[in-house]
């Protein structure tokens, strides 16, 4: 549609094309270089677009990444919210945020994420980058705990598993449980992964 | 190959056909009726095969189910092994068994399972049946704990998540950790789900 439409009709189709080109390029470059290695310049260059368009459409590298990975979570916002409150309830706050965000988009989007992850390496690399470098590494660094990498991986395993159980496999009563129940039952486990003793008692 | 081959050449191709027909039928009938509702008679009838062939090829309904769902675990054996030993280390024994089984088949089979689950409802129903009715319901019943259904769902979430993190998303250091490390770090969390206090402290 956009290619046949005359350009003088307005900026929108062109803008939408630019946005789409940046998202496609972002998925390629982030998957190849990782979140830290990928630069706005490289992504824009690969898309044949002015780097300023990244700020214009996505507010920067992180916004572009989040849009590209199609996860309904703003990492900076989540990290702020999660760290704001009693340290002994961080696990619960994360679960609450996770469930609210995915319930909000209907859960089907989580299944779509898993489908894409199961099907191709690029999506796997993107999800790994999101869980590790964009979300949990910063959180773990802010908490000042030991064995940070292992904690990040363990938290990732529980969150991905919770999403699978609630939205994909739909195991009851977890699939229909309200947010409070999920936070109360899963929260303490995430808490142990984040700041608890990881070795055997 | 099997249809063009003359029958007098031996039983094998015919046997393999019977086995395949039973597996296909099993996936349909189990997904529709659930593990408890599906009968050997119905599955064999749907495959156009003598019900005795189920015992012959799979040793019974459970063996057929396990083969159909393509999970490298013998539920009856696992339940026995897991219950045999100190109650306070059940979580660790389950993790140890889970990781050993999937590591043994190379992990790629777990990714294949997730791909099939993400792609169709039949596979979803099969996995749900396996986690709930074939494996964990029996385990939870044997342990005599309250809130059994929720415990089953929570255990399922952690095991599926561990498989995703280790074999699909491959988050390090969890992806390469040895069995002892995984059992020590994840085991206590499974333990809480199985026999711990599920409410907030």
Interface residues (C-beta under 8 A of the other chain):
Chain A: X92 X111 X114 X115 X117 X118 X119 X124 X127 X128 X131 X132 X149 X150 X152 X153 X154 X156 X157 X158 X159 X160 X161 X162 X164 X165 X166 X168 X169 X170 X171 X172 X173 X174 X175 X177 X184 X185 X186 X187 X188 X189 X192 X193 X198 X199 X200 X201
Chain B: X92 X111 X114 X115 X117 X118 X119 X124 X127 X128 X131 X132 X149 X150 X152 X153 X154 X156 X157 X158 X159 X160 X161 X162 X164 X165 X166 X168 X169 X170 X171 X172 X173 X174 X175 X177 X184 X185 X186 X187 X188 X189 X192 X193 X198 X199 X200 X201
